[in-house]
């Protein structure tokens, strides 16, 4: 049974196919309005989430399907001590496909190994969040026209930010990609990503703590939130949380065609005044995420012989 | 130092000095009833120093464990005092139920009876669930 745990579970060809499918959905949504009729998506969110859960649910509704949701983890079987494996084996009997978020890293793999329907990882702790990367890729493709020869600035929490790690890995498969890694010393990209992905594939990158000085070279600026929940110490979080704030003034230093992305939610790392700048693409990312989830649901249901 | 040669059993030889005790522990020999001789820091032409484990019983061992601890070690099976088999080792691509993931955020820390599993990557063994490095 095919499940998607990591964006790297998809080949470059499959990513192209998903992007083409999402573009077709955008062009002609009526063609897809009944495609998942009488199919059910189970959304199992063991930790709070607003946008990802709603995006999956909206995606399934727009495909003509139904959604069954687990109520909050606190009142579910998980609170009674049921394992992920048992929960998934049970829920597999009710639905055609599952989207799951869980605070523990690797929970999605446990789910996939025990499910009799496809599982989509909707985030497993700080590990993977493949559909966010799919949203990022569709946004880059739509805004830049291709994935080739792009200089991408990654800014903020590059240590714990799972979307950054996934985006690095996904974009390293395209020719001409360069990265500018902008972060405080304490939140630098981990060496296993630098060594395992960038150096291994010969991807050029520079590291800096200076956002302003980097802007002029970028095609894409990918901002991230300093995530309170990933810190063991509140003191450390408070010291680093305001490291980078993108403002209208800083945007004046950026190229006219540079786009600004952010996986959201933001706290204060992008000033609200930047939202009106035509280069701000983070709310487009949200919409693109829904289309890519629609494309992925269709693909996995077809592969499972359920469509 | 003399250790009697064994008649029927297994000799794990050419273990890098210092890794013998870890191997004893991972093979469960420290808690078994078998007669086991652990010889540490023996002079070796090839390695300088080495550890040797002799087990006085012809029992099957999980070669993946030995290959994980030291793929250069040799496993010699002795029957009636004669060497009948010399087993070659490789680093196993997948290691199940041998070592534990120490990442507190990993699902293996909470999921009931989930076997810890590691995959050999370019920079050593990593947990298949959370990708944390072993060790």
Interface residues (C-beta under 8 A of the other chain):
Chain A: X83 X84 X85 X102 X103 X104 X105 X106 X107 X109 X110 X124 X125 X126 X127 X192 X195 X196 X200
Chain B: X103 X105 X106 X107 X108 X109 X110 X111 X112 X114 X121 X122 X123 X127 X128 X129 X130 X131 X132 X133
